[in-house]
Amino acid sequence: MASFNRVVLMGNLTRDPEMRQTPSGAQVAELRLAISETYRDRQTNQPKEITCYVDVVVWNKLAELCQQYLAKGRPVLVEGRLTYDEWKTPQGEARNKLRVRADTVKFLGTPKRGEAQEGAPSAAAPRAAVTAGGLPPPPALAAGLEPAPAEPADTDDLPF
């Protein structure tokens, strides 16, 4: 049986990225996203908000870029896959956690005043996409432009 493991999330960072290095020298950054959903309570007719918190792991060059340019409160879009980690505490208790391993992190919005650094996303390019393996983003995203739509904008002339 075939399987598919893909996750796309958009939310705000709840803290600055936490960077560490593995014994082999690989860079790892841990992010935590808050993803909020608003709905109207049927009984009280009042708006309610629920927030889902998701842990994200970012590796190597992508981790370094996240550490350099992201901060608490910054909106990001993460694409990756779910991973299930299991370990034992020093006391011998079994622990586990479901997290997202990021393949792509897109920096959304603009940096706050004083955060702009050389090479950082700027107001002229409010979005920067960074992919695992250091691949450059598609030119449309690098320039802060939306990709062209896949279907025609005017569908009134279509025969179906």
C-alpha positions as CSV (number, residue, x, y, z in Angstrom):
1,M,0.0,0.0,0.0
2,A,1.3,3.4,-0.9
3,S,1.6,6.2,1.7
4,F,2.0,10.0,1.6
5,N,3.4,12.2,4.3
6,R,3.2,15.9,3.6
7,V,2.3,18.9,5.9
8,V,1.8,22.5,5.0
9,L,1.3,24.9,8.0
10,M,1.1,28.7,8.4
11,G,1.4,30.4,11.7
12,N,3.4,32.6,14.0
13,L,6.5,31.7,15.9
14,T,5.9,31.5,19.6
15,R,9.6,32.0,20.4
16,D,12.9,32.7,18.7
17,P,14.4,29.7,16.9
18,E,16.5,27.5,19.2
19,M,19.7,26.4,17.5
20,R,22.0,23.5,18.5
21,Q,24.6,21.3,16.8
22,T,24.6,17.5,16.6
23,P,27.8,15.6,17.5
24,S,28.4,15.1,13.8
25,G,28.3,18.9,13.2
26,A,24.9,19.3,11.6
27,Q,22.9,22.4,12.6
28,V,19.4,21.9,14.0
29,A,16.9,24.7,14.8
30,E,13.7,24.1,16.7
31,L,10.7,26.3,16.0
32,R,7.3,26.3,17.6
33,L,4.3,27.6,15.6
34,A,1.0,28.9,16.9
35,I,-1.8,28.2,14.4
36,S,-5.1,29.9,15.3
37,E,-8.6,29.2,14.1
38,T,-11.6,31.4,14.8
39,Y,-15.2,30.2,14.8
40,R,-18.5,31.3,16.1
41,D,-20.0,29.4,19.1
42,R,-23.5,28.2,18.1
43,Q,-25.0,28.6,21.6
44,T,-23.6,32.1,22.5
45,N,-23.1,33.4,19.0
46,Q,-19.7,34.8,20.2
47,P,-16.5,34.4,18.3
48,K,-14.1,31.8,19.8
49,E,-10.5,31.2,19.0
50,I,-8.5,27.9,19.4
51,T,-4.8,27.7,18.9
52,C,-2.8,24.6,17.9
53,Y,0.9,24.6,18.8
54,V,3.2,22.6,16.5
55,D,6.9,21.8,17.0
56,V,9.0,22.1,13.8
57,V,12.6,20.9,13.3
58,V,14.8,22.5,10.6
59,W,18.2,21.2,9.6
60,N,21.6,22.4,8.2
61,K,21.7,25.6,6.1
62,L,17.9,26.1,6.4
63,A,18.3,26.0,10.2
64,E,21.1,28.7,10.1
65,L,18.9,31.0,7.9
66,C,15.9,30.6,10.3
67,Q,18.2,31.4,13.3
68,Q,19.5,34.4,11.5
69,Y,16.3,36.0,10.2
70,L,13.3,34.7,12.3
71,A,12.2,35.9,15.7
72,K,9.2,35.4,18.0
73,G,5.9,36.6,16.5
74,R,7.1,36.3,12.9
75,P,4.7,34.6,10.5
76,V,6.0,31.7,8.5
77,L,4.8,29.0,6.1
78,V,6.3,25.6,6.6
79,E,6.2,22.6,4.3
80,G,7.5,19.3,5.4
81,R,6.6,15.9,6.8
82,L,5.5,14.4,10.1
83,T,8.1,12.6,12.2
84,Y,7.5,10.6,15.4
85,D,10.3,10.7,18.0
86,E,10.6,8.3,20.9
87,W,13.1,8.5,23.8
88,K,13.6,7.7,27.4
89,T,14.2,10.2,30.2
90,P,17.1,9.8,32.6
91,Q,14.6,8.4,35.0
92,G,13.6,5.7,32.5
93,E,10.2,7.1,31.5
94,A,9.2,6.6,27.9
95,R,8.4,9.8,26.0
96,N,7.3,10.6,22.5
97,K,6.4,13.6,20.3
98,L,5.0,14.1,16.9
99,R,6.8,17.0,15.0
100,V,7.2,18.4,11.6
101,R,10.6,18.1,9.8
102,A,10.7,21.2,7.5
103,D,11.8,20.9,3.9
104,T,10.8,24.5,3.1
105,V,10.3,27.6,5.3
106,K,8.8,30.8,3.7
107,F,9.4,34.0,5.7
108,L,6.1,35.9,5.5
109,G,5.5,39.6,6.4
110,T,8.3,42.1,6.8
111,P,10.9,42.3,9.5
112,K,10.2,44.6,12.4
113,R,12.1,47.9,12.5
114,G,15.7,47.4,13.3
115,E,15.7,43.7,12.3
116,A,16.6,44.3,8.7
117,Q,20.0,42.9,8.0
118,E,22.1,42.6,4.8
119,G,20.6,39.7,2.8
120,A,17.4,39.6,5.0
121,P,14.0,39.9,3.5
122,S,13.1,43.5,3.1
123,A,10.0,45.6,2.5
124,A,10.8,45.5,-1.3
125,A,10.7,41.7,-1.1
126,P,8.3,40.9,1.8
127,R,8.6,37.2,1.3
128,A,11.6,35.0,1.1
129,A,11.5,31.3,0.6
130,V,14.2,29.0,1.7
131,T,14.4,25.3,0.9
132,A,16.3,22.4,2.3
133,G,19.6,21.8,0.6
134,G,20.1,25.5,0.0
135,L,18.2,25.6,-3.3
136,P,17.2,29.0,-4.4
137,P,13.5,29.8,-4.4
138,P,11.6,30.1,-7.7
139,P,12.2,33.6,-9.2
140,A,8.6,34.7,-8.7
141,L,8.8,34.0,-4.9
142,A,12.3,35.5,-4.6
143,A,11.0,38.8,-6.1
144,G,8.0,38.8,-3.8
145,L,5.6,38.1,-6.6
146,E,2.8,35.5,-6.8
147,P,3.3,32.7,-9.4
148,A,1.0,32.9,-12.4
149,P,-2.4,31.3,-11.9
150,A,-2.7,27.7,-13.4
151,E,-6.0,28.4,-14.9
152,P,-7.4,31.4,-16.8
153,A,-8.8,34.2,-14.7
154,D,-11.9,34.7,-17.0
155,T,-13.9,31.5,-17.1
156,D,-17.0,33.0,-18.7
157,D,-16.0,32.0,-22.2
158,L,-15.3,28.4,-21.4
159,P,-17.8,25.9,-22.9
160,F,-18.2,23.9,-19.7
